[in-house]
Amino acid sequence: MFYSYNSKQFAKEVKNIRLNLKYSQSYVSKITKISIDGLRKIECGSVTPRFETLVKLSELYKVNLIEMMVLYSKIPNLVEAYNNIQFYIDTENVKEIDIAVKDIKASTQKYIDEGIILLEEVMQFINFCEASKLYIKNSKKNLIKSKALVIEALKMTIKNFDMSVIIKNKYNYFEI
């Protein structure tokens, strides 16, 4: 979670590098042994290139496409927002959690619309924030609602999530 990939921008940049070098797709295919169809898919952003493919293209283009891909995979970086909210949770500051959630919604909408970040990622994040607020309020009714929101959030990224087998699942940094 938190690392989305802007395939369209990355693809555009890769294509521009090839065009600036005045290489045809046919030439690149011949040298790298990557199919022309594969190159076309990479350059239109319809696939995420494999590591080996990035290495081959990097060698030919004399550009580290792996590092470049990393630049296009952290927009927006929700880790900073998560760390801020974690502080507000630790200090039981419900008001600041509300403000942060509004900021997240506003700052991510553009990226959701462009397909750079998944709506599910943002919704999961917001569910966890809402669950945290209810947990902080610490009434029996709120704790039940909080648990339900956490389960709903986990089901967004873990197929068939079930509390009875919670230990058997693998969790990412944020879910923990």
C-alpha positions in Angstrom: 0.0 0.0 0.0 0.9 3.6 -0.5 3.0 3.1 -3.6 1.0 3.6 -6.8 2.4 3.6 -10.2 1.8 6.4 -12.8 2.2 4.1 -15.8 1.1 6.7 -18.3 3.8 9.3 -17.3 6.5 6.7 -17.0 5.6 5.3 -20.4 5.7 8.8 -22.0 9.1 9.3 -20.6 10.4 6.0 -21.8 9.1 6.7 -25.3 10.6 10.2 -25.3 14.0 8.7 -24.4 13.8 6.3 -27.3 12.7 9.0 -29.7 15.4 11.4 -28.6 18.0 8.7 -29.3 16.4 8.3 -32.8 15.8 4.6 -32.2 12.9 2.8 -33.8 11.0 0.2 -31.9 12.2 -2.4 -34.4 15.9 -1.4 -33.6 15.3 -1.6 -29.8 13.6 -4.9 -30.2 16.4 -6.4 -32.2 19.1 -5.2 -29.7 17.2 -6.1 -26.5 15.3 -9.1 -27.7 12.1 -7.4 -26.3 9.2 -7.9 -28.7 7.9 -4.9 -30.6 4.5 -5.6 -29.1 6.1 -5.6 -25.6 7.8 -2.2 -26.3 4.5 -0.8 -27.6 2.7 -1.8 -24.4 5.4 -0.3 -22.2 5.4 2.9 -24.2 1.6 3.3 -23.9 1.6 2.4 -20.2 -0.6 -0.6 -20.5 1.9 -2.9 -18.7 4.3 -2.7 -15.9 7.7 -3.7 -17.3 9.5 -6.6 -15.6 12.8 -5.9 -13.9 14.8 -7.7 -16.6 13.1 -5.6 -19.3 14.0 -2.4 -17.4 17.6 -3.5 -17.1 17.9 -4.3 -20.9 16.3 -0.9 -21.8 18.4 0.9 -19.3 21.6 -0.5 -20.8 20.6 0.5 -24.3 19.2 3.9 -23.4 22.0 4.7 -20.9 19.4 5.8 -18.4 18.5 4.0 -15.2 14.9 3.2 -15.8 14.6 1.4 -12.5 15.3 4.6 -10.6 13.1 6.5 -13.0 10.2 4.1 -12.3 10.6 4.6 -8.6 10.1 8.3 -9.2 6.8 7.6 -10.9 5.7 5.1 -8.2 5.4 7.4 -5.2 2.8 9.9 -6.3 1.3 10.8 -4.0 3.3 9.4 -1.1 0.7 8.6 1.6 3.4 7.4 4.0 3.9 10.9 5.3 0.2 11.4 5.8 0.1 8.0 7.6 2.9 9.0 9.9 1.1 12.3 10.7 -2.1 10.5 11.5 -0.3 7.9 13.6 1.0 10.8 15.7 -2.6 12.1 16.1 -3.8 8.7 17.0 -1.0 8.3 19.6 -2.0 11.6 21.1 -5.7 10.9 20.8 -6.3 14.1 18.8 -9.5 13.4 17.0 -9.8 16.9 15.6 -6.4 16.7 13.8 -7.4 13.2 12.4 -10.5 14.9 10.9 -8.4 17.6 9.4 -5.9 15.2 8.0 -8.6 13.0 6.5 -10.1 16.0 4.7 -6.6 16.9 3.4 -6.0 13.3 2.2 -9.3 13.4 0.3 -8.6 16.7 -1.3 -5.0 15.9 -2.2 -5.6 12.5 -3.6 -8.7 13.1 -5.7 -6.7 14.3 -8.7 -4.6 11.2 -8.6 -7.6 8.9 -8.2 -9.2 10.6 -11.3 -6.0 10.0 -13.3 -5.8 6.4 -12.2 -2.4 7.0 -10.5 -3.6 5.9 -7.1 -6.3 3.4 -6.3 -9.5 4.6 -4.8 -9.4 1.5 -2.6 -6.1 2.5 -1.1 -7.5 5.9 -0.1 -10.8 4.4 1.2 -8.9 1.8 3.2 -6.7 4.6 4.7 -9.8 6.7 5.6 -11.6 3.7 7.1 -8.6 3.1 9.4 -8.6 6.8 10.4 -12.4 6.6 11.1 -11.9 3.4 13.1 -9.1 5.1 15.1 -11.3 8.0 16.0 -14.1 5.7 17.2 -11.5 3.6 19.2 -10.2 6.8 20.9 -13.7 7.7 22.0 -13.7 4.3 23.7 -17.4 3.4 24.3 -18.7 -0.1 23.8 -20.8 1.1 20.8 -17.8 2.9 19.3 -15.4 0.0 19.8 -17.8 -2.3 17.9 -18.1 0.2 15.0 -14.3 0.6 15.1 -13.7 -3.1 14.7 -16.3 -3.3 11.9 -14.5 -0.5 10.0 -11.1 -2.2 10.4 -12.4 -5.4 9.1 -14.0 -3.6 6.2 -10.7 -1.9 5.4 -8.7 -5.1 5.6 -11.2 -6.8 3.2 -10.2 -4.2 0.6 -6.7 -5.6 0.3 -7.0 -9.1 1.7 -9.3 -11.4 -0.2 -11.7 -13.4 2.0 -10.4 -11.7 5.1 -11.8 -13.5 8.2 -11.0 -12.6 11.8 -10.9 -16.3 12.7 -7.7 -16.8 10.7 -6.2 -13.3 11.3 -2.7 -14.8 12.2 -2.5 -16.7 8.9 -2.7 -13.5 6.8 0.2 -11.4 5.7 0.0 -7.7 6.3 1.8 -4.7 4.9 3.3 -2.0 7.0 0.2 0.1 7.0 -2.2 -2.7 7.8 -0.2 -3.7 10.9 
